Amino acid sequence: MDHDQIDHLRKHPAWSLLRANNAALVLSFLTSTYIDRSAGNISSPELVSRLDDHLFAVNQQLGEERYPRSAKDYLEEWADAEHGWLRRFYPPGSDEPHFDLTPAAEKAAAWVDGLGDRTFIGTESRLTMLIELLRQLVVESDDDPAVRLADLRRRRDALDEEIERIETGGVAAADPVVQRDRYQQFARSARELLSDFREVEENFRTLDRDLRQKIAGWSGSKGELLDDVVATRSGIAESDQGRSFRAFYELLLTAERQDELTDLLDRLHRLEDLPDLDQRLARVHHDWIDASERTQRTVRQLSEQLRRFLDDQVWLENRRVFDLLRSIEANAVTLREHGSVPVTTTVDALRPTVVLPMERPLYRRTRTEALDGGPLDGPDDQVLDTSSMFDQLHVDRQALVGAVHRTLGAGRSVSLDDVLVDSPLEHGLAELVAYFSLHESQLALDFDDTERSQVAWVDDDEHVERRADVPRVTFSRPEPAGQGSEP
């Protein structure tokens, strides 16, 4: 760890707890209430009552002015964001706040507990455990069958030698020093495992909190959000921590494992060479099950809360859509009652006009063209024909709309072929193109390129029949406002 990392850790709740003026009160109460009893969350009235008793005992011994504040004030301070030694929350179905020990406070308590002098420090059991862990790591990570078989044969030979030695009367029990060494290692590991459960639970809660923040600030599509949510929840379950916890939980809940632990712990407390045993370890496997159940329950509650959170987000979005629709409808009714309201505005300029001096062109003389106003050359009797300027074809669009409405009648839609049966083309291709460009408020056009229609007409000039291959065109009435499908 470098200087910056250590300086950053000074803001850690465990560090602030060790530096607090009332650290002795906090650590002694939290240790006796949570750690020694392997307790989970405790309701506020019960915890206030316990702290009242603890304050009374301490103040009676040290003086009334040592800790003058009330128990409730102390708990509120320990659970605020600045300290973070307790987690204050409301469980589902309860209107009373509950308090739980945070992993930071448990780490501080464990560090202080390790400062005490130990009359016996065992090392042999730890070395044996390290060698066994190293062997499992190396051998079980090798996919070579020969290596695995060699290890299994070595262990089988060792077991055969031990069986033969016992059958010949050579049973040697572990001496008291070895027993104390291994018991000390077992007790430390058992307590650390209970502490790890609370930290695993806090890690799950942190992942869930980060996911909620991502959902609240999401700006993409719902599909991408759901993909990210599913991936994150799967990532929590499939992470190294999640898989390790699941494997531990499944192993602990097997009936064979529970019976084995119960039998071993019962036999442990009957050993004569270990008189000073911690009686709490007699039911440590039950504490493991309770702690793992709390963690599993927390994960289930977080998943349920996350589902409700997503449902609320969707409900709020739908409500926003409905509010916008109602606002549009209300504005439409207001405009209809007051007639057409002109909406105008004045904009000086969309952008500034920049004219640089060097962009101005120099003066150029313009050429003067001479106009010839003399008579045109040609026969005097030639007359210019101007009739083509006035003989232009005009298609009446309103007549076409009327033809469509007559054929449509009370129906919902009608094809162009049906319209032309009742009202044949009179102006040829120009009239057909005009049908294609009818955009009226009471008519909707639909072009279907998958189906074709043959439209025929007679050319008046050349007196020949012409045909056009066009997409199938359908005229229909648009859906009335308010009767469409709901979003």
N, C-alpha and C positions, 0 to 999 in steps of 0.2 A: 504494500500500500504506500502511495506517495503522499506528499504533504497536502495536496488539494483534496484527495479522497478523505483523509482523516479530518481535515477542516470542515468538509461537507457533512461528515458524520456527527459533528457537534450538534447539529439540529435534530438528530435522531431522538425519538422519545425515550429510549433506554438511557442514552447519555444524559438527557435532561433530568431523568429520574434520579440518577446517581449524584447529580450536582444539586438536587433540591435540598432546601433547608429541612424539610420534614421527611427526608428519604427514609429514616428509620421507621416512622409511623406508617408510611405507605407500604414499604416492603414487608414489614412485620404483619400488617393486616392482610395484604393480598396473599402472602404466603400461607398464612394460617387459614384463610377463607377459601382460596381457590386451589393452590398447588397441593397443600397437604391433604385436602379432601378430594382431590381430582374432580372438582365441581365444574359445572358448566355455567350457563347464565343464571343469574339470581334476580328475583324481582326487587324493585326499589324499596318497598317497605321492609322486606326481610333484611336487605343489605344495610339499610339505615339502622335497623335495630342491632345488628351485629357490630357495626362501627360504633354505635353509642356505647355498647358494653366494652368494646376495646378502648375507646377514649376514656371511659370512666376508670378502667383499670390502670391505664398509663398515667393519667392526670393524678390519680390517687397516689401513685408511686413517685412521680416527678414534680408534682405541683399543679395547681389548677390553671396557672397561666401558661403552661407549656403549649397546650393545644386548645385555645379558647373558642374556636369556631364550632358550629354545629356539624353533626355528621352529614346532613344533607348538603351543606355548603362544600364540604370536602369532596364528596362524591361528584357534585356538579363540576368542580374544578378539575378533578382527575380525569373526567370524561370529555372535557372540552377539546377543541381542535388544537389549542396551544400545547397541551400536555399529552393527551392520547394514551393514558395508562389504562383506561377502562373504555369499553365500547358500549355506548348507550343506544338502545334500540327498542322498538315495540314489536314483540312477536305477533304472528297472525292470530287474530281472535282475542287479543288482550289489549286493554286500554291503559295498562300500567307499564311504565318504562322498566326495562330489564338491563342489567349490567353484566358484562363478560370481560374477562381478563384479556388484554391484548398480547400478542407475541412479544412486543417490545418490552413490556413490563415483566414478562416471564423470563426473557433473556437477562434482564438486569438482576432479577432475583437469583437466577442460576449462577451468574458471575459472582455475586456477593456470597452465595453459599460456597463457591469454590475457593474463596479467600481464607476460609478457616483451616486450621492445622489438622492434618490427618495423621492419626496414630499409626496407621498401616497403609502402605502404598504397594499394591500388588502390580507386578509387571509380567509375570509368567503367563497369566491368562490372556492378557492383551497380545503378547507375542504369538501365542497359539492361535488366537482369533485372527490376527493379521496374516499369519502363514496360511491358514485355512481359506481366508478370503482371497488371498493372492493365488492359491492353487485353483480355486473355483473360477476366478477371473481368467486365468491363462488357459486352463484345460477346457473349460466349457465354452470358451470363445473360439476354440480350434475346431474346424469342420473336418479334420482328418480322422477317419474311423480308427486308424492304427493308434493314434495318440489317445483317443478316448478308451479304447480297449486296454491299452497298456496301463492307464490309470486305474481302471476298474479291476484289473488283475492284481495290481499292487495293493489296492485296498482289500481285495479278497484274501490275499496271502496274509496281510496283517491281521485280519479278522480270524483266519484259521489258526494263526500262531497264538492269538489271545484265547481262543476257545480251547486249544490244546493245553495252554498253561493253566487255565481255570479248572479243566477236567482233571489235571494232575495235582490239584490242591494248591496252586500258586496264586491265590487271590490276594492282591495287595490293595487295600483301601487308601484313598488319598489322605495325606496327613492334614492336620488342622490349618497349616499355613496355606496349602493349596486350596483348601475349602474356602478360607477367608478371602483369598485372592479372587477366586472365581465368583464367589457370592458378591463381592464388591463390584466386580465388572457387570454382573447381571443386574444388580440394583441400579447402577448408574445408567445402563442402557435402557432399563424399563422406564425410569423417570424421564429420560431424554425422549423416548418414544411418545410418551404422553404429551410432552411439550411440542413435539413435531406435529401432532394432530391439530393443535390450535393454529400453528403457522400454515399448515396446508389449507385449513378452512379459510384463513385470512387471504391466502393467495387466490383461492377460488373467488372470494368476494371481490378482490381487487380486479380480477379479470372481468367479472360481471359488471363492475362499476365502469371500467373502461369501455365496455361494449355499449352500455347505456349512453355514455357521453358521445360515442360515435353515432348512435341512432338519433340522438337529439340534434346533432349538427349535420346530419346527412343531407346532401344536396343532389344526389344522383337519383336513379330510378328505384322503384320498389323492388324490382327483380334483383338488381345488383345488391341492394341492402339485404334482402333475404338470403342471397347466396353468401354474403359476407357473414351474416349472423350464424347460419348453419355451419360454415367453415370454422368460425371461432368457437362455437360450442363443441364441435367435433374435435377441434384442436385442443380444447381443455381436457376432454376425456381421453384423447390419444396422446397427450403430452407425456414426457417421462414421469412427471410427478403424478399425473392422473393414472397411468398404467400401473405404476408402483403401488399406489394406494389401492387400486382395484384388486391387484394380486394379493396384497396383504389382507384386505377385507375378506376375500373369498377363502383364503387359507385359514383365517382366524375363525370363520363361521362354520367350518367343517366339524361335524360331531366328533370325529376321531381326534382332531387337534385339540378341541376343548377338553375332552376326557383326558388326553395326555397331559395337558397343562395343569388340570386340576389335580391329577395324581402326582405329578412331579412337585408341584408347590406344596402339597400336603406332606410328602416325604421330606421335602427340604426343611420344613419347620419342625420335623422330628429329629433332625441331626443334633447329636449331643455336643459336637465340637463347635457349634455356632449358636451360643446362647443368646446373643444380643441381635436377634433378627428384627427387621422392621416388619411389624405385623400388617402394615398396609400392603406389603407385597404378597400377602396370602391370597388376595383377590385382585391382583394386578391385571389378570387376564379379563376379568369382568370390567375393570376400568378401561382397558383397551377397547372392548366391545362398545361400552357406553360412548367413549370418545369418537370412535369410528362411526357410530350411529348418528352422533351429533353432526359430524362432517357430512355424512350422506344426506341427512335431513336438511342441512344448509344448502347443499347442491340442489336438492329437489325444490326447496322453497325459492331459490334463486331462479331456477328454470321456470317455475310457475309465475313468479313476479315478472320475469322477462316476457313471457307470453302475454300477460295482461298489459304490460307496458306497450308491446307492439300493437295489441288490439286497441288500446287507447289512442295511439298515434294514428292508426287508420281511421278511427271514429272521428278524431279531430279534423283530419284531412277531408273526410266526407262531409262533415258539418260545414267546413269552410266552403266547399263546393256548393252545398245547398244555400248557404248564406249569399254567395255571389249570384246564384240563379234568382233568388228572391229579390235581391237588389236590382238585377236587370229587369225583372218583371215589374217591379214597382216603378222604376224609371220609365219603362215603356208605357205604363198606364198614365203616369203623370204627363208625359209628352202627348199622348193621345187626347187627353182632356184639354190641354192648352194649345193644341195645334202644333204646327211645325215651328220649332224655336230655332232661329238662326244661331249658329255657333260660329263666331268669327274671332279672329285674333290678328294682331299686327306684328310682323317680324321685320325689324329694320334690315337685317341682312343675315344670311346663313353663315357667311364668312367674311372677314375683312377683305377689302379690295386694295391690293398693293400694286402701285404703279411706280416703277423705278424710272428715274430720269433717262437712263440710257435705253430704255425700251421704247421711247417715243421716236418714231421714224422721222427722217429728214424730209424736207419739202420736195415734192415731185411735181413737175409740170404735167398737167393732163393734156392728152391729145384731143384736138377738136375735130370731130368727124363731120364731113360735109354731107348734107342731106340732099338727095336728088329728088326734087319735087316735080319732075317732068312726067308726061303721060307714059303709060306702059306700052311696050311694043306688042303688036298683035292685030288681028282683024278687028275692025270696028264693031262688027256684029256679034262678037263673042260675049256671052253673058255668064257671069260667075254663078254656079249653082250653090246656094246656101241652105238648101232644104235639109241636108244631112246634119246641120248644126242643131236643128230643132226636132228632128225625128229620133228621139231618144226613148228607150224602153224604161218604163217605170213599173215596179212591182209594189202593190199595196200590201204592206205587212199586216195591217189591221184586218184586211180581208182574209189573209192566211190564218190569223189567230181565230177569226170567227169560224172558218172552215174546220179547224181542229176542234173547237168547242162544240160545233154542231155534231160532229162524228163522235166526240167523247161522250156527250150527253151526261147521264148520271153516273157513268162508270168511273173507274179510278185511273185507267190508262188505255191508250189506243196507239196502234202502230201507224207509221207513215203510209204503209200500203193501204190500210183501211181508209185513211183520210183521202188518198188519191182516187180510191174507188168512188167516193161520194163527190169529190171535187177534183177532176182531172187537171193536169197541168195545162195552162193556157199560154204561158210565156216561156216554156221550155226550160233550159238549164238555169237561167237566171232565177226563175220561180223556185226550182228545186234547191238551189243554194240558199235562197231566202228562207225556206223551211228549216234548213240546218242552222240558221243563225237566229231563230226565234228565242229570245231570252225575255220572257215575261214573268211577272211576279206570280201569276196564276198557272204557269206551265213549267214543267221540268223536263229536260231532254236527257235521254239516255242512249248512248251509242254502243252497240254490241258488235265488236269486230269479229266475234266468232261465228256470226250468222250474216249472210249477205241477202240483199234484195235487188231485184231487177225493176228499174223504173223506166217506162217508155213514154214517149211523146212524139208528136208530128211537127216537124220544122215547117213553119209557115212560108219561109222564103223558098226553100228547095222542095217542099212537099214530099219529104221522105221521113220515115220513122226512125227515130234514134233511141238508143237504150243506154242507160247508165248503171253500172254495178257499184252499189253503195252499201255501207254497213246498215244493219237493221236499226232503225230509229224508232224510239217509243216516246210518246208524249204522255205525261202523267201529272196529276195534281200533287203539289208538295204537301208533306205532312203538316197538319195544323200545329201551331205552337202549343206546347204543354202536353201533347199526346205521344211524344216520342218515348223511347225506352229510357228508363232512369239510368244515370251514370253509375 
